[in-house]
Each structure stands twice: as structure tokens, then as C-alpha cells.
Amino acid sequence: MVNITIYIEGVQSENTAVLTVDNTVIFRENFHKLFSQKLSSAEFNLIIKPFGSITKTRKTLEHIEEQGTNAVLLIDLDAPNEKRDERLERYNPFDTTKIFFMIQEMEAWILSQVDKIEEFGKNEGLIRKRNNEEINNNPLIKNKHLEEINKPSGKLDTILRQYFDVVKIRKGKERKSGKRYLKAKDGPKLIGLLELQILMQYFDEAKRLIDYIRK
């Protein structure tokens, strides 16, 4: 059996209320669930480790090199695909073949499977609005190449607010408000619902990551 660690940018938020031990566990479990669709537990001992902010990428690469760990990194590119090589140059002289990108952000993966956004809404007990409208017809994503959508996290936040309400009870009264997207809390739950085969069809880096680990 092959031991492989995937260090993933994540569990980082300015809102300290969402940074809990539970969120870290959920992050690990859901990314493990995603990648286990192609990396069988009979062949791979898959370890998921969130490392927080992207600013820690160089330090994480240094740690991998010092420890001789069989590991890769998965981080947001935060830019169009054309900037990939330029971003990799930042991490020389470390082995940049171990770096894989979610282009432009992790949320592009989520937007590629809007049926999973619907499933997430049901799982979370959200109230569906605009019932006569399909999310995939939303102009923010319709007919768009997902890797070319700038700030997909912002687009996902907008879509959730447009189509789903959160119900809260305050002073005995029911109040509804648009669902806001919380990257540290909601992102991993959505990731765990995705189908990896579809991601590999839409995103070259997702396929390249799986192929690299399997080789």
C-alpha cells in the first residue's frame, strides 16, 4: 500500500467563529471522500492535511522535502490558467511538480456540479427560493468556462443567497435571510458531495493530480 499525503489550502477564515476543530475534521473527511472515489483504500493510505493560508505553501514544500514525505499540494490559483507557470516560479527551487491548482478557486469545482448545490441546500435544511428557476441557467455561470470565472467563491456566495434562505428564530419570531457562503464551513461539505470523475473531465489539474498519484 502506498502512503500519500495531500496538503490542501483551506480551513482559513477571517471569521474566527467558523474556525473549529470540527471544521478541520469535516475538511479532511470530505476531501478524503472525494479523492477516495479514484484512490482506492486497498491501494492508497490517503492522508488529507489542510495547511491554512496559501502563504504557507513554500513552508509546506520545504517540510515535504526535509521529511522526504510522499506528498502533493493542492491550492487555489486565484488567477486564470495562463498564470499557472508564473505562479509555480514563486516556489523555486522546490519541486513544483508536486503542486496542483484549483483554477481559479476551489469553488469553481463546486460550480461545475450545480445539482450538488441543490443537494447541499436540502442537507442543510435551507429554504429553496425561485423554485421555477434552474441554477445552471444563472447568468453568472451559464455558458461560462468554469476556469475563466473570476472569483468563483463570490459567484457561489451570490448564487446561494439568490436561491436559498436560512431560517432563524429570534425572540420567538421566524426570520429568513439569504444563505451566505462560508468557505471554511460550507466548502468542505460541498466538496464531499462532488463526483471526482466529472471534475476530472472539466478540470485538467484534477485529472493530472490523480494521474500523478497513481503513476
C-alpha positions as CSV (number, residue, x, y, z in Angstrom):
1,M,0.0,0.0,0.0
2,V,1.2,3.5,-0.9
3,N,1.2,6.3,1.7
4,I,0.3,9.6,0.1
5,T,-0.4,12.9,1.8
6,I,-2.4,15.7,0.1
7,Y,-1.8,19.1,1.7
8,I,-4.7,21.3,0.8
9,E,-5.1,25.0,1.2
10,G,-8.0,25.5,3.5
11,V,-9.7,25.9,6.9
12,Q,-8.7,29.6,6.8
13,S,-11.1,32.3,7.6
14,E,-11.3,35.9,9.0
15,N,-14.3,34.8,10.9
16,T,-13.0,33.0,14.0
17,A,-16.4,31.7,14.8
18,V,-16.2,29.2,11.9
19,L,-12.7,28.0,12.7
20,T,-13.3,25.0,14.9
21,V,-11.8,21.5,15.4
22,D,-15.0,20.2,13.9
23,N,-14.4,22.2,10.7
24,T,-11.0,20.7,10.3
25,V,-12.3,17.2,10.7
26,I,-15.1,17.9,8.2
27,F,-12.5,19.3,5.8
28,R,-10.3,16.2,6.0
29,E,-13.2,13.7,5.8
30,N,-14.9,15.3,2.8
31,F,-11.7,15.7,0.7
32,H,-10.9,12.1,1.6
33,K,-14.3,11.1,0.5
34,L,-13.8,12.9,-2.8
35,F,-10.4,11.5,-3.7
36,S,-11.2,8.0,-2.4
37,Q,-13.5,7.7,-5.4
38,K,-10.4,7.1,-7.5
39,L,-7.7,6.3,-5.0
40,S,-8.8,3.0,-3.5
41,S,-8.1,2.4,0.2
42,A,-6.8,-1.1,-0.9
43,E,-4.0,0.7,-2.8
44,F,-3.5,4.0,-1.1
45,N,-3.3,5.2,2.5
46,L,-4.6,8.6,1.8
47,I,-3.9,11.4,4.3
48,I,-5.5,14.8,3.9
49,K,-3.9,17.7,5.7
50,P,-5.2,21.3,5.5
51,F,-2.4,23.8,5.9
52,G,-4.3,27.1,6.1
53,S,-3.3,30.1,4.1
54,I,-1.7,29.9,0.7
55,T,1.2,31.9,2.2
56,K,2.3,28.7,3.9
57,T,2.8,26.9,0.6
58,R,6.6,27.4,0.5
59,K,7.0,26.3,4.1
60,T,4.9,23.2,3.4
61,L,7.1,22.4,0.3
62,E,10.2,22.8,2.5
63,H,8.7,20.5,5.1
64,I,7.9,17.8,2.5
65,E,11.5,18.0,1.2
66,E,13.1,17.8,4.6
67,Q,10.9,14.9,5.7
68,G,11.1,13.1,2.4
69,T,7.3,12.7,2.5
70,N,5.4,11.2,-0.4
71,A,3.1,14.2,-0.7
72,V,1.5,16.8,-3.0
73,L,-0.1,20.2,-2.6
74,L,-3.5,21.3,-3.8
75,I,-4.0,25.1,-3.8
76,D,-6.2,27.8,-5.3
77,L,-4.5,29.5,-8.3
78,D,-6.5,32.7,-7.7
79,A,-5.9,33.6,-11.3
80,P,-6.6,32.4,-14.9
81,N,-4.9,29.2,-16.1
82,E,-2.5,31.3,-18.1
83,K,-0.9,32.4,-14.8
84,R,-0.1,28.8,-13.7
85,D,3.6,28.7,-14.8
86,E,4.2,32.2,-13.4
87,R,2.8,31.1,-10.0
88,L,4.9,28.0,-10.0
89,E,8.1,30.1,-10.4
90,R,7.4,31.6,-7.0
91,Y,8.2,28.2,-5.4
92,N,11.6,27.5,-7.0
93,P,13.9,25.8,-6.2
94,F,11.5,23.3,-4.6
95,D,9.9,20.5,-6.6
96,T,7.0,22.3,-8.2
97,T,5.7,19.1,-9.9
98,K,4.1,18.4,-6.5
99,I,1.9,21.5,-6.8
100,F,-1.6,21.2,-8.3
101,F,-4.1,24.0,-8.7
102,M,-7.8,24.5,-8.3
103,I,-8.4,27.1,-11.1
104,Q,-9.3,29.7,-10.3
105,E,-10.5,28.6,-6.8
106,M,-11.9,25.5,-5.1
107,E,-15.4,27.0,-5.7
108,A,-15.1,26.5,-9.5
109,W,-15.2,22.8,-8.7
110,I,-18.4,23.2,-6.8
111,L,-20.0,25.4,-9.5
112,S,-19.3,22.6,-12.1
113,Q,-21.9,20.4,-10.4
114,V,-24.9,22.6,-9.5
115,D,-27.0,19.5,-8.7
116,K,-24.7,19.1,-5.7
117,I,-25.5,22.7,-4.6
118,E,-29.2,21.7,-4.6
119,E,-28.3,18.6,-2.6
120,F,-26.4,20.7,-0.1
121,G,-29.4,23.0,0.3
122,K,-31.6,20.0,1.2
123,N,-28.9,18.6,3.6
124,E,-28.6,21.9,5.4
125,G,-32.4,22.5,5.7
126,L,-32.3,25.6,3.6
127,I,-35.4,27.1,2.0
128,R,-35.3,27.0,-1.8
129,K,-36.4,30.2,-3.4
130,R,-37.1,30.9,-7.1
131,N,-38.4,27.3,-7.5
132,N,-39.2,27.8,-11.2
133,E,-35.5,28.7,-11.9
134,E,-32.7,26.3,-12.5
135,I,-29.4,27.3,-11.0
136,N,-27.4,26.2,-14.1
137,N,-29.3,28.9,-16.1
138,N,-28.0,31.7,-13.8
139,P,-26.1,34.2,-16.0
140,L,-23.1,34.1,-13.6
141,I,-22.3,30.6,-14.8
142,K,-24.4,29.8,-17.8
143,N,-22.3,29.0,-20.9
144,K,-19.1,30.1,-19.0
145,H,-15.9,28.1,-19.0
146,L,-15.6,27.5,-15.3
147,E,-11.8,28.1,-15.1
148,E,-12.4,31.6,-16.6
149,I,-14.8,32.7,-13.9
150,N,-13.1,35.3,-11.8
151,K,-13.6,34.9,-8.0
152,P,-15.9,31.8,-8.2
153,S,-16.2,32.0,-4.4
154,G,-18.0,35.3,-4.8
155,K,-20.2,33.8,-7.5
156,L,-21.1,30.9,-5.3
157,D,-22.0,33.2,-2.4
158,T,-24.3,35.2,-4.7
159,I,-25.9,32.1,-6.1
160,L,-26.6,30.7,-2.6
161,R,-28.1,34.0,-1.5
162,Q,-30.3,34.1,-4.6
163,Y,-31.7,30.6,-4.4
164,F,-31.6,29.7,-0.7
165,D,-32.8,31.2,2.6
166,V,-31.6,30.4,6.1
167,V,-34.4,30.3,8.7
168,K,-33.5,31.6,12.2
169,I,-35.7,32.1,15.3
170,R,-35.0,35.3,17.1
171,K,-37.1,36.5,20.1
172,G,-39.7,33.9,19.2
173,K,-40.1,35.1,15.6
174,E,-39.0,33.3,12.4
175,R,-36.7,35.3,10.3
176,K,-35.4,34.4,6.8
177,S,-32.2,35.7,5.2
178,G,-30.2,34.8,2.2
179,K,-27.7,32.0,2.7
180,R,-24.1,33.3,2.8
181,Y,-21.3,31.1,1.7
182,L,-18.7,30.3,4.4
183,K,-15.6,28.8,2.8
184,A,-14.3,27.1,5.9
185,K,-17.6,25.6,6.9
186,D,-19.7,25.1,3.7
187,G,-16.9,24.5,1.2
188,P,-15.8,21.1,2.6
189,K,-19.4,19.9,2.8
190,L,-20.0,20.8,-0.8
191,I,-16.7,19.2,-1.9
192,G,-17.7,15.9,-0.3
193,L,-20.8,15.8,-2.5
194,L,-18.9,16.1,-5.8
195,E,-18.2,13.4,-8.3
196,L,-14.5,13.2,-9.0
197,Q,-14.9,11.7,-12.5
198,I,-16.8,14.8,-13.6
199,L,-14.2,17.1,-12.0
200,M,-11.5,15.2,-14.0
201,Q,-13.5,15.8,-17.2
202,Y,-13.9,19.6,-16.5
203,F,-10.5,20.4,-14.9
204,D,-7.2,19.2,-16.3
205,E,-5.4,19.8,-13.0
206,A,-7.8,17.4,-11.2
207,K,-7.1,14.7,-13.7
208,R,-3.4,15.4,-13.6
209,L,-3.4,15.2,-9.8
210,I,-5.0,11.7,-9.8
211,D,-2.7,10.5,-12.6
212,Y,0.4,11.8,-10.8
213,I,-0.6,9.9,-7.6
214,R,-1.3,6.7,-9.5
215,K,1.9,6.7,-11.5
